[in-house]
Amino acid sequence: MNKLHTKYRFWPSILSLPLGIAAAVMARYAVLLSGLYEQFVAGHPRVLGPFIEAGLPGLVHLLSLAVGLGAVVALVASLLVLFPKWWTLRLLRCGYMAVWLVFLFYGQVVFRATGAILAGNIPIDDVLPVPATLFFWRYDLLLPVGLAALVALGLYLCSWRRTVINLYTGAQDEQPAPGDLILENLRTHGRDPAYRKSLWSSFGIHLLVIVLIPWLLTFWGCVEPYRVPKGSGTPQVLSGPKVVVKTKKVKKKKKKFVLNPRSAISFHRPDLDDSDVSKKVEEASQATYVADSTRVMGTGAGGKMGAGGGKKGGWPDGMENAKVRFIRLEYDGPDWEDGMDALSRADMNFLDAFRKLTGFPVATQGESHPISRLADYPKGMAPPFVYMTGAGDIRVTEREIGTLRDYLMSGGMLFADCGSPRWDGPFRNLAQRLFPGEPLTTISDDDPIFQAPFTFANGAPPLWHHGGMRAQGVKYKGRWAIFYHPGDINDAWKTGHSGMEAQMAEGAIEMGVNIVYYAFTHYLELTRKDRK
C-alpha cells in the first residue's frame, strides 16, 4: 500500500483541486443568484408576468439552494479526498455528481426562462427573441457551466480507474475497473473503429467551429467593431440649469501720476494694470458661473440626445441596431477592474441609467481588453471613449503607449477616473508619456463638455477629491483627448453608490452621459472619411 501510495500520490491532488474551485464558484453564486434574477426582472419588467406563469421565481429559489448544497458537498469532498480512504472516494464521486446535478438544474432554468421570453415575444435590450437569438442566449449562458460539467465528468470517470480504486481502498486487484474499460473502449474505438472514428471526427469539427474558435477569438486580436446608434438628435435635450456668465461691476481705478510740471522731459512708466494679460485675468476673476433657474429639463430642444437636429435621437454617421458599449482598459496595475464585479456593477449600472435617460439600446454586459487591442479596431469603428481607473502603479510598455496615443490622436478619448490618491501621480506620468509637453489642465466651467446634454454650473462633481477638486484634461486639435476625473466617479455608479447621497450619485451618472455624448459626437465627426 505504501509503494502504491507513493507511486500514485498525484491522484488525490488532481481530483481535489478542481472540486475545490467548483465549490468556491458555487458558493459565490448561491449568494448572488437571487439578486441577479431580481436585477434582471427590474431591468426588464415585461418578463415578470411570463416568468411567474413559468414558475421561475420558485425555480430560481430552489436553484440557489441546490447550488449552496452542492457547494458544501463539493467543498467537504475536496478536502477529505486528500486522505485516501474507501469512503472518501465515494464522497469524491458524490461531489462531482453534485456538480452535474447543479448543471442540469441550471440548464432547466435557462431553457424555461428563455422559452418564456420567446413565447411572450418580449424584446430584451431591444432585441426580439427569434429562434436564432434564443440559440445564442442559451449558448452564452450554458457554455461556461457546460465546460465545467465536462471537466467534472472526466474526473468522475477517473475516479473509477483501477489505480485510483486501489489507492483509496488498499486493494491489490489488477482487473480493469469500469473507468479503465470505458477509456480503453474510447482508445480502441470499440467494435466498429471506422464508425467510431468518423463519429469522433464529426464531433470534433463541430466542437472546434461552434465552441472553441469563437471562444479563442475572444482572447486574441479579434474585436467587435464599435457602432454608434444611428439617427438624428438635438445636442441639448436633457439640459438642467443652463450656465450663464455674470460679470461683476467694479469701479475703474484712478491712476495717479507723479510729474514735474517744470521738467522738459516727460516720464511715463507703464503700469502692470495696463497690460492685456492683466485685463484678461481681471475679466476672468469677475466672471461667475450660475444656473439659470428658468431652464428646466427637456425644454427648448424638443428631441433626444445626438446630432443632426432631429428629435428621435442618434447620430447621422451612426449605424442601425447599434448598442452603446462601455469598454475598460486592462493594464499591469492594481484595481484596473474596480467596480466590474457582479455586486458592484458600476459599468452596468451606468449603462442601465444611460438607457433610461437617453432611450438608446445598451450592451448587456461590460467589456474590457488590453491597451494593445485598440490597434485591432477598424478605422472609424473604434470605441469613441475607453475608461481607465485604478489604485496604484500603471505599468505599460512603450508599445502600449504608442497604441494608446494613436487611438487618441485618431479621434478617441481616454476617460480616466482616479480610484485612489495613489493613482493620481502614476496617471499624470502616463498622460505626460502620451502627450509630452502637454500637462493636464483644468477644464473651465463653461466648457462644452459640461453643457450638454446636462449642464454643470460648477464643472464636474468632484466627489472624493483623490486627485484634486477640478476635472482636468489634455486637448488635441481642439477637443479633449483625455478627460481626467479626480474623484472616483466610478464609486457613485456602484450598487449602493458607496454611501453617497442619491442626488450626488445622479449627478455622477449625468456627468458620465455628458462625456459619452462629447466623445461620440467628436469621434464621428473626425472619422467620417474612414467609415466611407
LINRAZI-V451964 format. One record per backbone hydrogen bond with DSSP energy under -1.0 kcal/mol. NH is the residue of the N-H (numbers start at 1). CO is the residue of the C=O. If there is no record, write none. Layout:
NH|CO  NH|CO
//
This chain:
5|1  6|2  7|3  8|4  11|8  14|10  15|11  16|12  17|13  20|16  21|17  22|18  23|19  24|20  25|21  26|22  27|23  28|24  29|25  30|26  31|27  32|28  33|29  36|32  37|33  38|34  39|35  40|36  41|37  42|38  43|39  44|40  47|44  48|45  51|47  52|48  53|49  54|50  55|52  56|51  59|55  60|56  61|57  62|58  63|59  64|60  65|61  66|62  67|63  68|64  69|65  70|66  71|67  72|68  73|69  74|70  75|71  76|72  77|73  78|74  79|75  80|76  81|77  83|80  89|85  90|86  91|87  92|88  93|89  94|90  95|91  96|92  97|93  98|94  99|95  100|96  101|97  102|98  103|99  104|100  105|101  106|102  107|103  108|104  109|105  110|106  111|107  112|108  113|109  114|110  115|111  116|112  117|113  118|114  119|115  120|116  122|117  124|127  127|124  130|128  134|130  135|131  136|132  137|133  138|134  139|135  140|136  141|137  142|138  143|139  146|142  147|143  148|144  149|145  150|146  151|147  152|148  153|149  154|150  155|151  156|152  157|153  158|154  159|155  160|157  161|158  165|161  166|162  167|163  168|164  169|165  170|166  179|160  181|177  182|178  183|179  184|180  185|181  186|182  187|183  188|184  190|185  196|192  197|193  198|194  199|195  200|196  201|197  202|198  203|199  204|200  205|201  206|202  207|203  208|204  209|205  210|206  211|207  212|207  213|208  215|211  216|212  217|213  219|216  220|216  226|381  230|319  231|315  233|307  234|304  237|235  244|290  246|288  248|286  263|260  274|271  275|272  279|275  280|276  281|277  282|278  283|279  284|280  285|281  286|282  287|283  288|246  290|244  292|242  295|292  299|296  307|314  309|233  313|232  314|305  315|229  318|315  319|228  322|319  324|361  328|367  329|387  330|369  332|395  333|331  338|335  340|337  345|341  346|339  349|345  350|346  351|347  352|348  353|349  354|350  355|351  356|352  357|353  358|354  359|355  363|324  367|326  369|328  373|370  374|371  375|372  376|373  381|378  386|413  387|327  388|415  391|334  395|332  401|397  402|398  403|399  404|400  405|401  406|402  407|403  408|404  409|405  410|406  411|408  412|407  413|384  414|481  415|386  416|483  417|388  418|485  423|420  427|423  428|424  429|425  430|426  431|427  432|428  433|429  434|430  435|431  438|435  441|473  443|471  447|444  450|447  451|448  452|448  456|450  459|456  464|487  465|462  467|486  472|484  473|441  474|482  476|479  479|476  481|474  482|474  483|414  484|472  485|416  491|488  495|344  497|494  499|496  500|497  505|501  506|502  507|503  508|504  509|505  510|506  511|507  512|508  513|509  514|510  515|511  516|512  517|513  518|514  519|515  520|516  521|517  522|518  523|519  524|520  525|521  526|522  527|523  531|527  532|528
//
